[in-house]
Amino acid sequence: MSAGVVAVVLVPDERSRISAWDLYELSTASMVFGIPYPDLADPWYELRVCGPAPHASHGLDGLAGADTVIVPSVPDAVVERRQELPDDLVAALRAAAGAGARMVSMCSGAFALAAAGLLDGRRATLHHAYGAELAARHPRVTVDTDVLYTDDGTVLTSAGAAAGLDLCLHLVRKDLGATVAGALASRLVVPAHRSGDRPQFVEAPLPPSEEDSLGTALQWAVEHLREPLTVEELARRAHMSPRTFHRRVREAHGTTPLQWLLGQRVARAQSLLESTELPVERIGEESGLGTAANLRRHFTRAVGVSPTDYRRSFTPSGPPSKDR
């Protein structure tokens, strides 16, 4: 696993102005990829800001050789008045994707990836206010505005505002591991990991007292993952009935309590594989996933590689662990 070159593409409007959302999302990417964190990983990422002068330090040729290309929000005229994106921008995005770059959009930046044909046949998200327009203009894209971000391997998209930061941390997690991503999130004072399938908004906000009790119960669960936890026990700690607890977790996290718990256990296993030399049998116990076989099954399904391959990607010179 490694960092690499991240190119952020700024798209000015017809008056050569950069929108506030563009600047916000640029600052989000800059906080994550543009500031060195040598105590977390060295080398860190190299950030290129690409676009027309005087807004950017690189032209569109800066996309050449980039490992990751991020398109923040596009101008309102592109979304609201169907203004065409510049041909050279669309061509540069296609060329970067063709060269193997990982393509990423934040919020309405999905319109740029769609214009380049990079979202055809894929599921994508953006701010829910723009979903109908993207679907109408690009019917080959499966638009899902019920999630924070999507990850299709080489193409990733996010909703607006804070979801962009969630996606950036998700990229760090994929590149440098759960331990580094968690440490960076702690430094930025944000949650270490929010699942991409979490809903963009909750129509019925939780009452403060219930929200606090839910958070307390879930934090307790994170601290006791190696124990055989049940929904009934967590509901009792949250001072709710199991049915209410199930509904509250789904509203807050977009998944069931058991799936949330499984995600936390896989994340713990990732961290232990990255930062310790514990055998997989012990990691299965410490994460609450049980036997080595159970760890392999759940881990491979969630992460896409076996625990052995995951550990090897972080310790390429070390001896292989006895995983199979």
C-alpha positions as CSV (number, residue, x, y, z in Angstrom):
1,M,0.0,0.0,0.0
2,S,1.3,3.5,-0.8
3,A,0.2,7.1,-1.2
4,G,1.0,8.7,-4.6
5,V,0.1,11.8,-6.6
6,V,-3.4,13.3,-6.1
7,A,-4.5,15.8,-8.7
8,V,-7.5,18.1,-7.8
9,V,-9.2,19.6,-10.8
10,L,-10.7,23.1,-10.4
11,V,-13.5,24.0,-12.8
12,P,-14.2,27.8,-12.9
13,D,-17.5,29.3,-14.2
14,E,-17.9,31.3,-17.4
15,R,-16.5,34.4,-15.6
16,S,-13.4,32.4,-14.5
17,R,-14.6,32.4,-10.9
18,I,-14.2,29.5,-8.4
19,S,-17.3,28.7,-6.3
20,A,-17.3,28.6,-2.5
21,W,-18.1,24.8,-2.7
22,D,-15.1,24.3,-5.0
23,L,-12.9,26.0,-2.5
24,Y,-14.4,24.1,0.4
25,E,-13.8,20.8,-1.3
26,L,-10.3,21.9,-2.4
27,S,-9.5,22.7,1.3
28,T,-10.9,19.2,2.3
29,A,-8.6,17.5,-0.2
30,S,-5.7,19.7,0.8
31,M,-6.1,18.9,4.6
32,V,-5.9,15.2,3.8
33,F,-3.5,14.9,0.9
34,G,-1.7,18.2,0.8
35,I,-0.2,18.5,4.3
36,P,2.6,16.1,5.1
37,Y,2.1,13.8,8.0
38,P,5.5,12.1,8.2
39,D,4.8,10.6,11.6
40,L,1.8,8.7,10.1
41,A,3.4,7.7,6.7
42,D,6.5,8.9,4.9
43,P,6.3,9.6,2.1
44,W,2.9,11.2,2.3
45,Y,0.8,12.1,-0.8
46,E,1.9,14.7,-3.4
47,L,-1.0,17.1,-4.1
48,R,-1.4,18.9,-7.5
49,V,-4.0,21.6,-8.0
50,C,-4.9,21.6,-11.7
51,G,-6.9,24.0,-13.8
52,P,-6.6,27.4,-15.5
53,A,-4.3,30.1,-14.2
54,P,-4.3,31.9,-11.9
55,H,-6.4,29.5,-9.8
56,A,-4.1,26.5,-10.0
57,S,-0.4,25.7,-9.9
58,H,-0.7,23.2,-12.7
59,G,-2.7,23.1,-16.0
60,L,-4.7,20.1,-17.0
61,D,-1.4,18.5,-18.0
62,G,-0.9,18.0,-14.3
63,L,-3.3,15.1,-14.5
64,A,-0.7,13.1,-16.4
65,G,0.9,10.6,-14.1
66,A,-1.5,11.2,-11.2
67,D,-2.5,8.2,-9.2
68,T,-5.8,9.8,-8.1
69,V,-7.8,12.5,-9.8
70,I,-10.4,14.4,-7.7
71,V,-13.1,16.7,-9.3
72,P,-14.8,18.9,-6.7
73,S,-18.1,20.7,-7.4
74,V,-18.6,22.1,-10.9
75,P,-20.1,25.5,-11.5
76,D,-23.9,26.0,-10.9
77,A,-24.3,26.8,-14.6
78,V,-23.3,23.2,-15.5
79,V,-26.0,21.8,-13.3
80,E,-28.7,24.4,-13.5
81,R,-28.4,25.7,-17.1
82,R,-26.7,22.6,-18.6
83,Q,-23.7,24.5,-19.6
84,E,-21.2,22.2,-21.4
85,L,-17.9,21.4,-19.7
86,P,-14.8,22.4,-21.6
87,D,-13.7,19.8,-24.1
88,D,-10.1,19.9,-22.9
89,L,-11.3,19.0,-19.4
90,V,-13.4,16.1,-20.5
91,A,-10.5,14.8,-22.7
92,A,-8.0,15.2,-19.8
93,L,-10.3,13.2,-17.5
94,R,-10.7,10.4,-20.0
95,A,-7.0,10.3,-20.6
96,A,-6.2,10.1,-16.9
97,A,-8.7,7.3,-16.5
98,G,-7.3,5.5,-19.5
99,A,-3.8,5.8,-17.9
100,G,-5.1,4.0,-14.8
101,A,-5.8,6.9,-12.4
102,R,-8.3,6.4,-9.7
103,M,-11.1,8.9,-10.5
104,V,-13.0,10.6,-7.7
105,S,-15.8,13.2,-7.6
106,M,-17.1,15.3,-4.7
107,C,-20.8,16.4,-4.9
108,S,-21.6,17.9,-8.3
109,G,-18.2,16.9,-9.6
110,A,-20.0,13.8,-10.6
111,F,-21.3,15.7,-13.6
112,A,-17.8,16.0,-14.9
113,L,-17.0,12.3,-14.5
114,A,-20.4,11.5,-16.2
115,A,-19.6,13.9,-19.1
116,A,-16.4,12.0,-19.7
117,G,-18.4,8.7,-19.7
118,L,-16.6,7.4,-16.6
119,L,-19.8,6.7,-14.7
120,D,-21.6,4.8,-17.4
121,G,-22.8,1.5,-16.0
122,R,-21.7,2.4,-12.5
123,R,-23.5,3.4,-9.3
124,A,-22.7,7.0,-8.3
125,T,-23.8,9.6,-5.7
126,L,-23.8,13.3,-5.2
127,H,-25.8,15.8,-3.1
128,H,-29.4,14.5,-3.1
129,A,-30.6,17.9,-4.5
130,Y,-28.8,17.2,-7.8
131,G,-29.6,13.5,-8.2
132,A,-32.6,13.8,-10.5
133,E,-30.8,16.1,-12.9
134,L,-27.8,13.8,-13.1
135,A,-30.0,10.8,-13.8
136,A,-32.0,12.6,-16.4
137,R,-28.9,13.8,-18.3
138,H,-26.9,10.5,-18.0
139,P,-29.4,7.6,-18.0
140,R,-26.6,5.1,-18.1
141,V,-25.5,6.1,-14.6
142,T,-27.2,4.5,-11.6
143,V,-27.7,7.5,-9.4
144,D,-28.0,6.7,-5.7
145,T,-28.5,9.7,-3.4
146,D,-29.3,7.6,-0.3
147,V,-25.6,7.1,0.5
148,L,-22.6,9.2,1.6
149,Y,-20.2,7.8,-1.0
150,T,-19.7,5.0,-3.5
151,D,-16.6,2.9,-4.2
152,D,-16.4,1.0,-7.5
153,G,-12.7,0.3,-7.2
154,T,-11.3,2.7,-9.8
155,V,-14.2,5.3,-9.7
156,L,-15.5,6.8,-6.4
157,T,-18.1,9.5,-5.8
158,S,-19.4,11.3,-2.8
159,A,-22.2,13.5,-1.7
160,G,-21.5,17.1,-0.6
161,A,-19.8,18.8,2.3
162,A,-18.7,16.4,5.1
163,A,-19.2,13.4,2.8
164,G,-16.2,14.5,0.8
165,L,-14.1,14.3,3.9
166,D,-15.5,10.8,4.6
167,L,-14.4,9.8,1.1
168,C,-11.0,11.3,1.4
169,L,-10.4,9.3,4.7
170,H,-11.8,6.2,3.0
171,L,-9.1,6.7,0.3
172,V,-6.4,7.0,2.9
173,R,-7.8,3.8,4.6
174,K,-7.5,2.0,1.3
175,D,-4.0,3.3,0.5
176,L,-2.3,3.4,3.9
177,G,-4.5,1.3,6.2
178,A,-7.0,1.7,9.0
179,T,-4.4,2.7,11.6
180,V,-3.1,5.7,9.6
181,A,-6.6,6.7,8.6
182,G,-7.8,6.5,12.2
183,A,-4.9,8.6,13.4
184,L,-5.4,11.2,10.8
185,A,-9.1,11.4,11.6
186,S,-8.3,11.9,15.2
187,R,-6.0,14.7,14.3
188,L,-8.7,16.3,12.2
189,V,-11.2,15.7,15.1
190,V,-13.7,13.8,12.9
191,P,-15.1,10.2,13.0
192,A,-12.4,7.7,11.9
193,H,-14.8,5.9,9.5
194,R,-18.3,6.5,8.3
195,S,-19.6,3.8,6.0
196,G,-20.4,4.9,2.5
197,D,-23.8,3.3,2.7
198,R,-24.8,5.6,5.6
199,P,-27.8,7.8,4.5
200,Q,-27.1,11.4,3.5
201,F,-29.8,12.7,5.9
202,V,-32.2,11.5,8.5
203,E,-35.7,12.9,8.1
204,A,-36.6,12.4,11.8
205,P,-33.7,13.6,14.0
206,L,-33.0,11.7,17.1
207,P,-33.9,13.3,20.4
208,P,-30.7,14.4,22.1
209,S,-31.2,12.1,25.1
210,E,-31.7,9.0,22.8
211,E,-28.9,10.0,20.5
212,D,-26.5,10.3,23.5
213,S,-27.5,6.9,24.9
214,L,-27.1,5.3,21.5
215,G,-23.6,6.8,21.0
216,T,-22.7,5.6,24.5
217,A,-23.9,2.1,23.8
218,L,-22.1,1.9,20.5
219,Q,-18.9,3.3,22.0
220,W,-19.1,0.6,24.7
221,A,-19.5,-2.0,22.0
222,V,-16.3,-0.8,20.2
223,E,-14.4,-1.1,23.5
224,H,-15.7,-4.7,24.0
225,L,-15.5,-6.2,20.5
226,R,-13.8,-9.4,21.7
227,E,-16.9,-10.2,23.8
228,P,-20.0,-12.1,22.4
229,L,-22.2,-9.0,22.1
230,T,-25.9,-9.2,21.4
231,V,-28.4,-6.6,20.1
232,E,-30.4,-7.2,23.3
233,E,-27.5,-6.2,25.5
234,L,-26.6,-3.2,23.5
235,A,-30.3,-2.1,23.5
236,R,-30.3,-2.4,27.2
237,R,-27.3,-0.3,27.6
238,A,-28.9,2.3,25.3
239,H,-32.0,2.2,27.5
240,M,-34.2,1.2,24.5
241,S,-36.2,-1.8,23.4
242,P,-34.4,-4.0,20.8
243,R,-36.9,-2.9,18.2
244,T,-36.3,0.8,18.9
245,F,-32.5,0.2,19.1
246,H,-32.6,-1.5,15.7
247,R,-34.5,1.4,14.2
248,R,-32.2,4.1,15.7
249,V,-29.1,2.4,14.5
250,R,-30.5,2.1,11.0
251,E,-31.5,5.8,11.0
252,A,-28.1,6.9,12.3
253,H,-25.8,4.5,10.4
254,G,-27.8,3.2,7.5
255,T,-27.4,-0.4,8.5
256,T,-28.5,-3.0,11.0
257,P,-26.9,-3.3,14.5
258,L,-25.3,-6.7,13.5
259,Q,-23.9,-5.3,10.3
260,W,-22.6,-2.2,12.1
261,L,-21.0,-4.5,14.7
262,L,-19.4,-6.7,11.9
263,G,-18.0,-3.6,10.3
264,Q,-16.4,-2.5,13.5
265,R,-14.9,-6.0,14.0
266,V,-13.4,-6.0,10.5
267,A,-11.9,-2.6,11.1
268,R,-10.3,-3.8,14.3
269,A,-8.9,-6.8,12.5
270,Q,-7.5,-4.5,9.8
271,S,-5.8,-2.4,12.5
272,L,-4.3,-5.4,14.2
273,L,-3.0,-6.9,10.9
274,E,-1.3,-3.6,10.1
275,S,0.2,-2.8,13.5
276,T,1.0,-6.2,15.2
277,E,2.5,-9.6,14.4
278,L,-0.3,-11.5,16.2
279,P,-1.3,-14.7,14.4
280,V,-4.6,-14.6,12.7
281,E,-6.2,-16.9,15.3
282,R,-5.5,-14.4,18.0
283,I,-6.7,-11.5,15.7
284,G,-9.9,-13.4,15.2
285,E,-10.3,-13.6,19.0
286,E,-9.4,-9.9,19.7
287,S,-11.7,-8.6,17.0
288,G,-14.6,-10.8,18.1
289,L,-14.7,-12.6,14.7
290,G,-13.9,-15.9,16.4
291,T,-11.9,-18.6,14.5
292,A,-9.3,-18.0,11.9
293,A,-11.7,-19.5,9.3
294,N,-14.5,-17.1,10.4
295,L,-12.1,-14.1,10.2
296,R,-11.0,-15.1,6.7
297,R,-14.6,-15.4,5.5
298,H,-15.8,-12.1,6.9
299,F,-12.6,-10.2,6.2
300,T,-12.3,-11.3,2.6
301,R,-15.9,-10.5,1.9
302,A,-15.6,-7.0,3.4
303,V,-12.1,-6.0,2.3
304,G,-11.7,-7.9,-0.9
305,V,-8.5,-9.7,0.0
306,S,-7.5,-12.3,2.6
307,P,-6.0,-11.3,5.9
308,T,-2.6,-12.7,4.8
309,D,-2.6,-10.6,1.6
310,Y,-3.8,-7.6,3.5
311,R,-1.0,-7.9,6.1
312,R,1.6,-8.6,3.3
313,S,0.7,-5.3,1.6
314,F,1.8,-3.5,4.8
315,T,4.8,-5.6,5.6
316,P,6.2,-6.5,2.2
317,S,9.6,-7.6,3.6
318,G,8.2,-9.5,6.5
319,P,7.5,-13.3,6.6
320,P,4.1,-14.4,5.6
321,S,1.6,-15.1,8.4
322,K,0.1,-18.6,8.8
323,D,-3.3,-17.8,7.4
324,R,-3.9,-20.7,5.1
